[in-house]
Amino acid sequence: GAVVSQHPSRVICKSGTSVKIECRSLDFQATTMFWYRQFPKQSLMLMATSNEGSKATYEQGVEKDKFLINHASLTLSTLTVTSAHPEDSSFYICSAVGTSGRVETDTQYFGPGTRLTVL
Amino acid sequence: QKEVEQNSGPLSVPEGAIASLNCTYSDRGSQSFFWYRQYSGKSPELIMSIYSNGDKEDGRFTAQLNKASQYVSLLIRDSQPSDSATYLCAVNLLSGGSNYKLTFGKGTLLTVNP
């Protein structure tokens, strides 16, 4: 149990384009998902908390108009990086917290991550 | 004072030895504690959660929690080269705000030498 997938695993795009990253909980329902960013050799940085059916809560310093988050169902959250620039190149990781079933209910399970490169 | 502190290491142990990883946290009322392992270039994977004082064992891993001392540790017995990774301590701090939100330490890099 507790499988979280992300798609795509790797994306390369041109500066100015938008990129959408999907995060899915495959075998459990997740009312809460988190989005993190990690630069090489640095710690995880929480970007936002996503709750199903409501607006995401962004951490201080994270531009909500640039990083659009949608949590439309109990198994899917998406992060869209709008007008991406080279400085947005990073490793984006989601996590999901299960509500019931075969997972511990207050535990974050991480997806495999999406490596974004903006040229 | 940092909220969740870990020794950044690197911690180097020989194969077969016990690796001891330590973590302290700031909020005395915190209830949920987690250890994650992160291999280079990969995302974190859950090793163990612990909620009550004392020890919790899972295979070669033992988590220890002492809420009075605001201290949580992870012991890895019979360390293997495949255990070489960064180990992240994560705490659901009372000051963290929303439910389930974790505050991570900066991680301890463990190297197990064959």
Interface residues (C-beta under 8 A of the other chain):
Chain A: A2 T32 F34 S43 L44 L46 T49 T57 F91 I93 V97 E104 D106 T107 Q108 Y109 F110 G111 P112 G113
Chain B: S32 F34 Y36 G41 K42 S43 P44 E45 L46 S49 L88 A90 N92 S98 N99 Y100 K101 L102 F104 K106 G107
